Amino acid sequence: MSDSHVLGHQPGHSPQLVGTAETDAASNPSIFRLAASDVNFVVGTVLILVFVVFAIFAPLLAPYDPLEVNAIAALQSPSAAHWLGTDEYGRDLLSRVIWGSRASLAVAIGAAVLSALVGVPLGLAAGYFGGGLDVVIMRVLDAVLAFPLLLLAIMIMASLGTSTLTLMCTIGFLYVPYFGRLVRGSVLGVKNEVFVQASIASGTPTRRLLSHVFLPNVAAPILVQLTLAMGISLLIEAGLSYLGLGLQPPTPAWGSMLRASQGYLYVAPWYVLAPGACIFLAVLGFNLLSDGLRDVLDPHMRQ
């Protein structure tokens, strides 16, 4: 398969018949075979699906109320009654990590999607129009990148408060430059392709040109970056919650549970293992899924 076919251009066809990434994937079963045989893709998908199931069906899967206090059962070790043990208030850790997946994944996925919704249009505009608009957009994005992510997140959260929406918007804002720069570079890479120049010469409106020609041909790197952003967003959320600037107790969240467990590290080591393992496995799942998508969507890998 040639690179021009992957980009949607087929010799002898009019530029209006540019294929999208979705139709190309649907018509090429080798992509699905490659995905099924890619270890990173399969393992990452399984890990993320497990946590998604936890988040969706938390009321059915959690054996106890995550907020139910039982002082008599405080800091119990794992047993048949409490598979992962209990915390300092006697709350069941398994129930809390299951419910915590709902809060942590909601913030991570929401922040990544929000950053893509802002960064992708900025990258498309900068790459396509160029000139002064490109300079202004890229310098603003560079200014955001000049600050360390976690430090800037701490400053914003300390100023605006610790609500879930604020946390999601803060993390989403921090990751906008990565999408903007990625999409701009991808647009510049396909801007001089024959099928793009033919679409421009045929008088295709700018809005349709961006949405039906450029966007489908830069969708693969966007999808890879999106899954990677989810893992990084989850890490930032956990870090902010650990510092007391994220989701606040008694709301179950992996980062805040990790913070609470530090005082009982030697007395109840299982307490720190439960949320720590969830953060590790979820971030690992997103990273493996991102690597798997890169391998599956890369035309050279498909060859």
Secondary structure, DSSP 8 states (H G I E B T S, - for coil): --HHHHTT--TTS-GGG---HHHHHHT-HHHHHHHHH-HHHHHHHHHHHHHHHHHHTHHHH-SS-TT---GGGTT--S-SSSTT-B-TT--BHHHHHHHHHHHHHHHHHHHHHHHHHHHHHHHHHHHHH-HHHHHHHHHHHHHHHTS-HHHHHHHHHHHH---HHHHHHHHHHHHHHHHHHHHHHHHHHHTTSHHHHHHHHTT--HHHHIIIIIHHHTHHHHHHHHHHHHHHHHHHHHHHHHTTSSS-TTS--HHHHHHHHGGGTTT-HHHHHHHHHHHHHHHHHHHHHHHHHHHHH-HHHH-
